[in-house]
Amino acid sequence: MSLELLRDLASWACLLAGGGFCLVGGIGLLRMPDFYTRMHAASVTDTLGAGLILLGLLLQAGFTLIGAKLLMVGLLIFFASPTASHVLARAAMIHGLAPQLADSAEDASSKP
């Protein structure tokens, strides 16, 4: 196998995995019951899904100016997304938005 073929396979693996994480995170945004779980799904999608997509694109771009720009965008997402999620969760808690919990002790005990 040539080095270019290995690079393309790794790139496509990252792109497909990132797309899969984004798809699952989008479904999680629609299916989760409250703000905190939806925010968790969005932050995982934003950090891991977009990070893998950017890594796949970076492998395709190589050591070029485009690759440097993709790396900068990836670093920005890597640091800004978890920080923004933390700030949103903290603001929601300060303003009194409580997480959705089990309605009664019987509901909580019946779940595995």
The first five atom37 places (N, CA, C, CB, O) and aatype in JSON, in Angstrom:
{
  "aatype": [12, 15, 10, 6, 10, 10, 1, 3, 10, 0, 15, 17, 0, 4, 10, 10, 0, 7, 7, 7, 13, 4, 10, 19, 7, 7, 9, 7, 10, 10, 1, 12, 14, 3, 13, 18, 16, 1, 12, 8, 0, 0, 15, 19, 16, 3, 16, 10, 7, 0, 7, 10, 9, 10, 10, 7, 10, 10, 10, 5, 0, 7, 13, 16, 10, 9, 7, 0, 11, 10, 10, 12, 19, 7, 10, 10, 9, 13, 13, 0, 15, 14, 16, 0, 15, 8, 19, 10, 0, 1, 0, 0, 12, 9, 8, 7, 10, 0, 14, 5, 10, 0, 3, 15, 0, 6, 3, 0, 15, 15, 11, 14],
  "atom_mask": [
    [1, 1, 1, 1, 1],
    [1, 1, 1, 1, 1],
    [1, 1, 1, 1, 1],
    [1, 1, 1, 1, 1],
    [1, 1, 1, 1, 1],
    [1, 1, 1, 1, 1],
    [1, 1, 1, 1, 1],
    [1, 1, 1, 1, 1],
    [1, 1, 1, 1, 1],
    [1, 1, 1, 1, 1],
    [1, 1, 1, 1, 1],
    [1, 1, 1, 1, 1],
    [1, 1, 1, 1, 1],
    [1, 1, 1, 1, 1],
    [1, 1, 1, 1, 1],
    [1, 1, 1, 1, 1],
    [1, 1, 1, 1, 1],
    [1, 1, 1, 0, 1],
    [1, 1, 1, 0, 1],
    [1, 1, 1, 0, 1],
    [1, 1, 1, 1, 1],
    [1, 1, 1, 1, 1],
    [1, 1, 1, 1, 1],
    [1, 1, 1, 1, 1],
    [1, 1, 1, 0, 1],
    [1, 1, 1, 0, 1],
    [1, 1, 1, 1, 1],
    [1, 1, 1, 0, 1],
    [1, 1, 1, 1, 1],
    [1, 1, 1, 1, 1],
    [1, 1, 1, 1, 1],
    [1, 1, 1, 1, 1],
    [1, 1, 1, 1, 1],
    [1, 1, 1, 1, 1],
    [1, 1, 1, 1, 1],
    [1, 1, 1, 1, 1],
    [1, 1, 1, 1, 1],
    [1, 1, 1, 1, 1],
    [1, 1, 1, 1, 1],
    [1, 1, 1, 1, 1],
    [1, 1, 1, 1, 1],
    [1, 1, 1, 1, 1],
    [1, 1, 1, 1, 1],
    [1, 1, 1, 1, 1],
    [1, 1, 1, 1, 1],
    [1, 1, 1, 1, 1],
    [1, 1, 1, 1, 1],
    [1, 1, 1, 1, 1],
    [1, 1, 1, 0, 1],
    [1, 1, 1, 1, 1],
    [1, 1, 1, 0, 1],
    [1, 1, 1, 1, 1],
    [1, 1, 1, 1, 1],
    [1, 1, 1, 1, 1],
    [1, 1, 1, 1, 1],
    [1, 1, 1, 0, 1],
    [1, 1, 1, 1, 1],
    [1, 1, 1, 1, 1],
    [1, 1, 1, 1, 1],
    [1, 1, 1, 1, 1],
    [1, 1, 1, 1, 1],
    [1, 1, 1, 0, 1],
    [1, 1, 1, 1, 1],
    [1, 1, 1, 1, 1],
    [1, 1, 1, 1, 1],
    [1, 1, 1, 1, 1],
    [1, 1, 1, 0, 1],
    [1, 1, 1, 1, 1],
    [1, 1, 1, 1, 1],
    [1, 1, 1, 1, 1],
    [1, 1, 1, 1, 1],
    [1, 1, 1, 1, 1],
    [1, 1, 1, 1, 1],
    [1, 1, 1, 0, 1],
    [1, 1, 1, 1, 1],
    [1, 1, 1, 1, 1],
    [1, 1, 1, 1, 1],
    [1, 1, 1, 1, 1],
    [1, 1, 1, 1, 1],
    [1, 1, 1, 1, 1],
    [1, 1, 1, 1, 1],
    [1, 1, 1, 1, 1],
    [1, 1, 1, 1, 1],
    [1, 1, 1, 1, 1],
    [1, 1, 1, 1, 1],
    [1, 1, 1, 1, 1],
    [1, 1, 1, 1, 1],
    [1, 1, 1, 1, 1],
    [1, 1, 1, 1, 1],
    [1, 1, 1, 1, 1],
    [1, 1, 1, 1, 1],
    [1, 1, 1, 1, 1],
    [1, 1, 1, 1, 1],
    [1, 1, 1, 1, 1],
    [1, 1, 1, 1, 1],
    [1, 1, 1, 0, 1],
    [1, 1, 1, 1, 1],
    [1, 1, 1, 1, 1],
    [1, 1, 1, 1, 1],
    [1, 1, 1, 1, 1],
    [1, 1, 1, 1, 1],
    [1, 1, 1, 1, 1],
    [1, 1, 1, 1, 1],
    [1, 1, 1, 1, 1],
    [1, 1, 1, 1, 1],
    [1, 1, 1, 1, 1],
    [1, 1, 1, 1, 1],
    [1, 1, 1, 1, 1],
    [1, 1, 1, 1, 1],
    [1, 1, 1, 1, 1],
    [1, 1, 1, 1, 1],
    [1, 1, 1, 1, 1]
  ],
  "atom_positions": [
    [[0.84, -1.19, 0.0], [0.0, 0.0, 0.0], [0.88, 1.24, 0.0], [-0.95, 0.01, 1.21], [1.91, 1.29, 0.67]],
    [[0.46, 2.21, -0.75], [1.24, 3.45, -0.81], [0.89, 4.34, 0.37], [1.0, 4.19, -2.14], [-0.15, 4.17, 1.01]],
    [[1.76, 5.27, 0.65], [1.57, 6.2, 1.76], [0.36, 7.1, 1.51], [2.82, 7.05, 1.97], [-0.36, 7.47, 2.44]],
    [[0.15, 7.46, 0.25], [-1.0, 8.31, -0.09], [-2.32, 7.58, 0.17], [-0.92, 8.77, -1.55], [-3.28, 8.19, 0.63]],
    [[-2.37, 6.3, -0.13], [-3.58, 5.51, 0.12], [-3.85, 5.4, 1.61], [-3.46, 4.12, -0.5], [-5.0, 5.51, 2.04]],
    [[-2.82, 5.19, 2.42], [-2.99, 5.14, 3.88], [-3.49, 6.47, 4.43], [-1.67, 4.76, 4.56], [-4.35, 6.5, 5.31]],
    [[-2.95, 7.57, 3.9], [-3.4, 8.89, 4.34], [-4.87, 9.1, 3.98], [-2.54, 10.0, 3.7], [-5.64, 9.62, 4.79]],
    [[-5.25, 8.69, 2.78], [-6.65, 8.83, 2.37], [-7.58, 7.97, 3.22], [-6.81, 8.47, 0.9], [-8.66, 8.41, 3.6]],
    [[-7.16, 6.75, 3.53], [-7.99, 5.88, 4.37], [-8.15, 6.45, 5.78], [-7.38, 4.49, 4.45], [-9.24, 6.44, 6.34]],
    [[-7.05, 6.95, 6.35], [-7.13, 7.56, 7.68], [-8.0, 8.81, 7.65], [-5.73, 7.91, 8.2], [-8.77, 9.06, 8.58]],
    [[-7.88, 9.59, 6.6], [-8.68, 10.79, 6.46], [-10.17, 10.47, 6.38], [-8.25, 11.58, 5.23], [-10.98, 11.08, 7.07]],
    [[-10.51, 9.5, 5.55], [-11.91, 9.13, 5.41], [-12.45, 8.48, 6.69], [-12.08, 8.18, 4.23], [-13.62, 8.66, 7.01]],
    [[-11.63, 7.74, 7.4], [-12.06, 7.16, 8.67], [-12.4, 8.28, 9.67], [-10.96, 6.23, 9.25], [-13.41, 8.2, 10.36]],
    [[-11.56, 9.3, 9.73], [-11.83, 10.43, 10.63], [-13.07, 11.2, 10.2], [-10.62, 11.37, 10.67], [-13.88, 11.59, 11.04]],
    [[-13.22, 11.4, 8.89], [-14.39, 12.13, 8.4], [-15.68, 11.36, 8.68], [-14.26, 12.38, 6.9], [-16.67, 11.95, 9.11]],
    [[-15.68, 10.06, 8.46], [-16.88, 9.25, 8.72], [-17.19, 9.16, 10.21], [-16.7, 7.85, 8.14], [-18.34, 9.25, 10.61]],
    [[-16.14, 8.98, 11.03], [-16.36, 8.93, 12.48], [-16.89, 10.27, 12.99], [-15.05, 8.54, 13.22], [-17.8, 10.3, 13.82]],
    [[-16.32, 11.37, 12.51], [-16.8, 12.69, 12.92], [-18.22, 12.94, 12.48], [0.0, 0.0, 0.0], [-19.02, 13.5, 13.24]],
    [[-18.56, 12.52, 11.26], [-19.93, 12.64, 10.8], [-20.89, 11.8, 11.62], [0.0, 0.0, 0.0], [-22.02, 12.21, 11.89]],
    [[-20.43, 10.61, 12.01], [-21.25, 9.75, 12.87], [-21.51, 10.38, 14.23], [0.0, 0.0, 0.0], [-22.63, 10.35, 14.74]],
    [[-20.46, 10.96, 14.83], [-20.63, 11.63, 16.12], [-21.58, 12.82, 15.99], [-19.28, 12.09, 16.66], [-22.4, 13.05, 16.88]],
    [[-21.47, 13.57, 14.92], [-22.37, 14.71, 14.7], [-23.81, 14.25, 14.53], [-21.92, 15.52, 13.48], [-24.73, 14.88, 15.05]],
    [[-24.01, 13.16, 13.82], [-25.35, 12.62, 13.62], [-25.95, 12.15, 14.95], [-25.33, 11.47, 12.61], [-27.1, 12.47, 15.26]],
    [[-25.19, 11.4, 15.71], [-25.67, 10.9, 17.0], [-25.92, 12.07, 17.96], [-24.66, 9.91, 17.62], [-26.9, 12.05, 18.72]],
    [[-25.06, 13.07, 17.94], [-25.27, 14.24, 18.79], [-26.51, 15.02, 18.39], [0.0, 0.0, 0.0], [-27.22, 15.54, 19.26]],
    [[-26.78, 15.12, 17.09], [-27.99, 15.79, 16.64], [-29.24, 15.04, 17.07], [0.0, 0.0, 0.0], [-30.23, 15.66, 17.47]],
    [[-29.2, 13.72, 16.99], [-30.33, 12.91, 17.47], [-30.48, 13.09, 18.98], [-30.13, 11.42, 17.12], [-31.6, 13.18, 19.49]],
    [[-29.35, 13.15, 19.69], [-29.39, 13.37, 21.13], [-30.0, 14.72, 21.48], [0.0, 0.0, 0.0], [-30.71, 14.83, 22.48]],
    [[-29.72, 15.73, 20.69], [-30.32, 17.04, 20.93], [-31.84, 16.99, 20.83], [-29.78, 18.06, 19.93], [-32.55, 17.67, 21.57]],
    [[-32.34, 16.18, 19.91], [-33.79, 16.08, 19.75], [-34.44, 15.18, 20.79], [-34.11, 15.56, 18.36], [-35.59, 15.41, 21.18]],
    [[-33.72, 14.17, 21.26], [-34.33, 13.15, 22.12], [-34.17, 13.4, 23.62], [-33.74, 11.83, 21.79], [-34.95, 12.87, 24.41]],
    [[-33.18, 14.17, 24.02], [-32.93, 14.35, 25.45], [-34.02, 15.2, 26.1], [-31.56, 14.99, 25.67], [-34.59, 16.08, 25.46]],
    [[-34.3, 14.93, 27.4], [-35.46, 15.56, 28.03], [-35.25, 16.97, 28.57], [-35.91, 14.71, 29.13], [-36.21, 17.74, 28.61]],
    [[-34.05, 17.34, 28.98], [-33.91, 18.66, 29.6], [-32.68, 19.4, 29.07], [-33.81, 18.52, 31.13], [-31.91, 18.87, 28.26]],
    [[-32.53, 20.62, 29.54], [-31.47, 21.51, 29.06], [-30.08, 20.92, 29.25], [-31.56, 22.84, 29.77], [-29.25, 20.99, 28.34]],
    [[-29.81, 20.36, 30.4], [-28.46, 19.9, 30.72], [-28.03, 18.71, 29.87], [-28.37, 19.54, 32.19], [-26.89, 18.65, 29.42]],
    [[-28.93, 17.77, 29.65], [-28.57, 16.62, 28.82], [-28.46, 17.02, 27.35], [-29.6, 15.5, 28.99], [-27.62, 16.48, 26.62]],
    [[-29.29, 17.95, 26.92], [-29.17, 18.45, 25.54], [-27.86, 19.19, 25.35], [-30.35, 19.37, 25.2], [-27.2, 19.06, 24.32]],
    [[-27.49, 19.97, 26.36], [-26.23, 20.71, 26.27], [-25.04, 19.75, 26.24], [-26.11, 21.68, 27.46], [-24.06, 20.01, 25.55]],
    [[-25.13, 18.65, 26.97], [-24.06, 17.66, 26.96], [-23.93, 17.03, 25.57], [-24.33, 16.56, 28.01], [-22.83, 16.87, 25.05]],
    [[-25.08, 16.69, 24.97], [-25.05, 16.12, 23.62], [-24.45, 17.1, 22.62], [-26.47, 15.71, 23.17], [-23.68, 16.71, 21.75]],
    [[-24.81, 18.37, 22.75], [-24.28, 19.39, 21.83], [-22.79, 19.6, 22.02], [-25.02, 20.71, 22.03], [-22.06, 19.8, 21.05]],
    [[-22.32, 19.57, 23.26], [-20.9, 19.82, 23.49], [-20.04, 18.66, 23.0], [-20.63, 20.07, 24.96], [-18.94, 18.87, 22.49]],
    [[-20.53, 17.43, 23.16], [-19.79, 16.28, 22.65], [-19.73, 16.33, 21.13], [-20.44, 14.95, 23.12], [-18.68, 16.07, 20.53]],
    [[-20.85, 16.68, 20.52], [-20.89, 16.8, 19.06], [-19.92, 17.87, 18.59], [-22.3, 17.12, 18.58], [-19.17, 17.67, 17.64]],
    [[-19.96, 19.0, 19.27], [-19.13, 20.12, 18.85], [-17.65, 19.82, 19.01], [-19.5, 21.37, 19.65], [-16.86, 20.13, 18.12]],
    [[-17.28, 19.23, 20.11], [-15.86, 18.99, 20.36], [-15.34, 17.77, 19.6], [-15.62, 18.81, 21.84], [-14.36, 17.88, 18.86]],
    [[-15.97, 16.64, 19.78], [-15.44, 15.4, 19.2], [-15.78, 15.25, 17.73], [-15.97, 14.2, 19.97], [-14.91, 14.91, 16.92]],
    [[-17.03, 15.51, 17.36], [-17.43, 15.36, 15.96], [-16.71, 16.35, 15.06], [0.0, 0.0, 0.0], [-16.14, 15.96, 14.04]],
    [[-16.73, 17.62, 15.44], [-16.05, 18.63, 14.62], [-14.54, 18.42, 14.65], [-16.4, 20.04, 15.11], [-13.86, 18.67, 13.65]],
    [[-14.01, 17.98, 15.78], [-12.57, 17.72, 15.86], [-12.12, 16.62, 14.92], [0.0, 0.0, 0.0], [-11.09, 16.73, 14.26]],
    [[-12.9, 15.54, 14.85], [-12.55, 14.45, 13.94], [-12.69, 14.87, 12.47], [-13.42, 13.23, 14.21], [-11.87, 14.48, 11.63]],
    [[-13.71, 15.66, 12.18], [-13.87, 16.15, 10.81], [-12.69, 17.05, 10.44], [-15.21, 16.92, 10.65], [-12.15, 16.95, 9.34]],
    [[-12.31, 17.93, 11.35], [-11.16, 18.81, 11.08], [-9.87, 18.0, 10.93], [-11.01, 19.84, 12.2], [-9.03, 18.34, 10.11]],
    [[-9.71, 16.94, 11.72], [-8.53, 16.1, 11.59], [-8.5, 15.41, 10.23], [-8.49, 15.05, 12.72], [-7.44, 15.33, 9.6]],
    [[-9.65, 14.92, 9.78], [-9.71, 14.31, 8.46], [-9.38, 15.3, 7.36], [0.0, 0.0, 0.0], [-8.68, 14.96, 6.41]],
    [[-9.88, 16.53, 7.48], [-9.56, 17.55, 6.5], [-8.09, 17.95, 6.57], [-10.44, 18.77, 6.69], [-7.46, 18.23, 5.54]],
    [[-7.54, 17.97, 7.78], [-6.13, 18.31, 7.96], [-5.23, 17.27, 7.3], [-5.8, 18.44, 9.45], [-4.21, 17.61, 6.71]],
    [[-5.61, 16.0, 7.41], [-4.84, 14.95, 6.74], [-4.87, 15.12, 5.23], [-5.37, 13.57, 7.12], [-3.88, 14.84, 4.56]],
    [[-5.99, 15.57, 4.69], [-6.09, 15.8, 3.25], [-5.3, 17.03, 2.82], [-7.55, 15.94, 2.84], [-4.71, 17.05, 1.75]],
    [[-5.3, 18.07, 3.66], [-4.64, 19.33, 3.29], [-3.12, 19.22, 3.38], [-5.13, 20.46, 4.19], [-2.41, 19.83, 2.58]],
    [[-2.62, 18.46, 4.33], [-1.17, 18.34, 4.48], [-0.55, 19.58, 5.12], [0.0, 0.0, 0.0], [-1.24, 20.35, 5.78]],
    [[0.75, 19.75, 4.91], [1.47, 20.88, 5.49], [1.38, 22.09, 4.57], [2.95, 20.51, 5.75], [2.34, 22.43, 3.88]],
    [[0.22, 22.72, 4.56], [0.0, 23.9, 3.73], [-0.6, 25.0, 4.6], [-0.92, 23.58, 2.53], [-0.81, 24.81, 5.79]],
    [[-0.87, 26.12, 4.0], [-1.53, 27.22, 4.71], [-2.94, 26.81, 5.13], [-1.57, 28.49, 3.84], [-3.41, 27.18, 6.2]],
    [[-3.61, 26.05, 4.29], [-4.95, 25.56, 4.63], [-4.87, 24.64, 5.85], [-5.58, 24.81, 3.43], [-5.74, 24.71, 6.72]],
    [[-3.86, 23.79, 5.91], [-3.67, 22.93, 7.07], [-3.44, 23.71, 8.35], [0.0, 0.0, 0.0], [-3.94, 23.35, 9.41]],
    [[-2.67, 24.79, 8.25], [-2.43, 25.64, 9.42], [-3.72, 26.3, 9.88], [-1.38, 26.71, 9.11], [-3.97, 26.41, 11.08]],
    [[-4.54, 26.74, 8.94], [-5.82, 27.35, 9.29], [-6.76, 26.33, 9.93], [-6.49, 27.96, 8.06], [-7.45, 26.65, 10.9]],
    [[-6.79, 25.11, 9.41], [-7.61, 24.05, 10.0], [-7.15, 23.73, 11.42], [-7.57, 22.79, 9.14], [-7.97, 23.48, 12.3]],
    [[-5.84, 23.73, 11.63], [-5.3, 23.49, 12.97], [-5.72, 24.59, 13.94], [-3.78, 23.39, 12.91], [-6.06, 24.31, 15.09]],
    [[-5.69, 25.83, 13.5], [-6.11, 26.95, 14.35], [-7.6, 26.86, 14.7], [-5.81, 28.29, 13.65], [-7.99, 27.11, 15.84]],
    [[-8.42, 26.51, 13.72], [-9.85, 26.35, 13.99], [-10.07, 25.2, 14.97], [-10.63, 26.09, 12.67], [-10.9, 25.31, 15.87]],
    [[-9.34, 24.11, 14.8], [-9.45, 22.99, 15.72], [-9.05, 23.36, 17.14], [0.0, 0.0, 0.0], [-9.72, 22.95, 18.09]],
    [[-7.99, 24.12, 17.3], [-7.58, 24.56, 18.64], [-8.62, 25.48, 19.26], [-6.24, 25.27, 18.58], [-8.9, 25.4, 20.45]],
    [[-9.2, 26.36, 18.44], [-10.24, 27.25, 18.94], [-11.44, 26.45, 19.43], [-10.67, 28.24, 17.85], [-11.96, 26.72, 20.51]],
    [[-11.88, 25.48, 18.65], [-13.01, 24.64, 19.07], [-12.65, 23.84, 20.32], [-13.43, 23.69, 17.93], [-13.46, 23.73, 21.24]],
    [[-11.44, 23.3, 20.36], [-11.01, 22.46, 21.48], [-11.04, 23.23, 22.8], [-9.61, 21.92, 21.23], [-11.39, 22.66, 23.83]],
    [[-10.67, 24.5, 22.78], [-10.64, 25.28, 24.02], [-11.94, 26.04, 24.29], [-9.49, 26.26, 23.98], [-12.35, 26.17, 25.44]],
    [[-12.6, 26.54, 23.25], [-13.77, 27.39, 23.45], [-15.05, 26.6, 23.73], [-13.97, 28.26, 22.24], [-15.88, 27.04, 24.51]],
    [[-15.21, 25.45, 23.1], [-16.45, 24.7, 23.25], [-16.69, 24.19, 24.67], [-16.46, 23.54, 22.29], [-17.78, 24.4, 25.2]],
    [[-15.74, 23.53, 25.31], [-15.99, 23.11, 26.7], [-16.18, 24.29, 27.65], [-14.83, 22.24, 27.19], [-16.97, 24.21, 28.59]],
    [[-15.47, 25.38, 27.4], [-15.62, 26.57, 28.23], [-17.01, 27.15, 28.08], [-14.56, 27.62, 27.87], [-17.64, 27.52, 29.08]],
    [[-17.49, 27.25, 26.86], [-18.83, 27.78, 26.62], [-19.9, 26.88, 27.24], [-19.09, 27.94, 25.12], [-20.88, 27.38, 27.8]],
    [[-19.73, 25.58, 27.15], [-20.69, 24.65, 27.76], [-20.71, 24.81, 29.27], [-20.35, 23.21, 27.38], [-21.78, 24.8, 29.88]],
    [[-19.55, 24.95, 29.87], [-19.48, 25.15, 31.32], [-20.16, 26.45, 31.73], [-18.03, 25.15, 31.79], [-20.89, 26.48, 32.72]],
    [[-19.93, 27.51, 30.98], [-20.54, 28.8, 31.3], [-22.06, 28.74, 31.17], [-19.97, 29.9, 30.38], [-22.78, 29.29, 32.01]],
    [[-22.56, 28.07, 30.13], [-24.0, 27.92, 29.96], [-24.62, 27.12, 31.11], [-24.31, 27.25, 28.63], [-25.68, 27.5, 31.63]],
    [[-23.98, 26.03, 31.5], [-24.51, 25.22, 32.59], [-24.49, 25.99, 33.9], [-23.7, 23.92, 32.74], [-25.44, 25.91, 34.69]],
    [[-23.43, 26.74, 34.14], [-23.35, 27.53, 35.37], [-24.39, 28.64, 35.39], [-21.95, 28.13, 35.53], [-25.01, 28.88, 36.43]],
    [[-24.6, 29.3, 34.27], [-25.62, 30.36, 34.2], [-27.02, 29.77, 34.42], [-25.56, 31.09, 32.84], [-27.85, 30.4, 35.08]],
    [[-27.27, 28.58, 33.88], [-28.58, 27.95, 34.07], [-28.78, 27.59, 35.54], [-28.7, 26.69, 33.19], [-29.88, 27.77, 36.07]],
    [[-27.75, 27.09, 36.19], [-27.87, 26.75, 37.62], [-28.07, 28.0, 38.47], [-26.63, 25.99, 38.09], [-28.87, 27.99, 39.4]],
    [[-27.34, 29.06, 38.17], [-27.48, 30.3, 38.94], [-28.88, 30.88, 38.81], [-26.44, 31.33, 38.48], [-29.42, 31.43, 39.77]],
    [[-29.47, 30.75, 37.62], [-30.81, 31.3, 37.4], [-31.92, 30.34, 37.8], [-30.97, 31.67, 35.95], [-33.09, 30.61, 37.56]],
    [[-31.56, 29.22, 38.41], [-32.54, 28.34, 39.02], [-33.12, 27.26, 38.13], [0.0, 0.0, 0.0], [-34.13, 26.66, 38.49]],
    [[-32.53, 26.98, 37.0], [-33.0, 25.91, 36.15], [-32.48, 24.58, 36.71], [-32.55, 26.12, 34.66], [-31.29, 24.28, 36.61]],
    [[-33.39, 23.82, 37.29], [-32.99, 22.56, 37.92], [-32.96, 21.44, 36.88], [-33.94, 22.2, 39.09], [-33.77, 21.43, 35.95]],
    [[-32.04, 20.5, 37.04], [-32.04, 19.35, 36.13], [-33.26, 18.47, 36.37], [-30.76, 18.52, 36.31], [-33.77, 18.39, 37.49]],
    [[-33.72, 17.82, 35.32], [-34.87, 16.93, 35.44], [-34.4, 15.64, 36.09], [-35.53, 16.65, 34.06], [-33.49, 14.98, 35.59]],
    [[-35.02, 15.29, 37.2], [-34.69, 14.07, 37.92], [-35.88, 13.13, 37.9], [-34.26, 14.38, 39.37], [-36.93, 13.47, 37.36]],
    [[-35.73, 11.94, 38.47], [-36.84, 11.0, 38.56], [-37.97, 11.63, 39.39], [-36.38, 9.65, 39.19], [-37.71, 12.33, 40.36]],
    [[-39.21, 11.36, 39.0], [-40.35, 11.99, 39.65], [-40.55, 11.5, 41.1], [-41.61, 11.72, 38.85], [-40.92, 12.28, 41.98]],
    [[-40.29, 10.24, 41.32], [-40.48, 9.71, 42.67], [-39.42, 8.66, 42.95], [-41.89, 9.11, 42.84], [-38.68, 8.25, 42.06]],
    [[-39.36, 8.24, 44.19], [-38.4, 7.22, 44.6], [-38.71, 5.89, 43.92], [-38.4, 7.06, 46.13], [-37.8, 5.1, 43.64]],
    [[-40.01, 5.62, 43.65], [-40.38, 4.37, 43.01], [-39.85, 4.32, 41.58], [-41.89, 4.19, 43.02], [-39.39, 3.27, 41.13]],
    [[-39.91, 5.45, 40.84], [-39.39, 5.47, 39.48], [-37.89, 5.22, 39.46], [-39.71, 6.8, 38.81], [-37.38, 4.5, 38.6]],
    [[-37.19, 5.82, 40.41], [-35.73, 5.68, 40.45], [-35.32, 4.26, 40.83], [-35.12, 6.69, 41.44], [-34.32, 3.75, 40.32]],
    [[-36.09, 3.62, 41.71], [-35.72, 2.28, 42.14], [-36.06, 1.23, 41.09], [-36.4, 1.94, 43.45], [-35.46, 0.15, 41.07]],
    [[-37.02, 1.51, 40.21], [-37.42, 0.52, 39.21], [-36.46, 0.49, 38.01], [-38.84, 0.8, 38.73], [-36.46, -0.47, 37.25]],
    [[-35.66, 1.54, 37.85], [-34.72, 1.58, 36.73], [-33.46, 0.8, 37.1], [-34.36, 3.03, 36.35], [-33.04, 0.82, 38.26]],
    [[-32.86, 0.12, 36.12], [-31.65, -0.67, 36.42], [-30.45, 0.19, 36.7], [-31.34, -1.61, 35.28], [-29.37, -0.33, 36.97]]
  ]
}
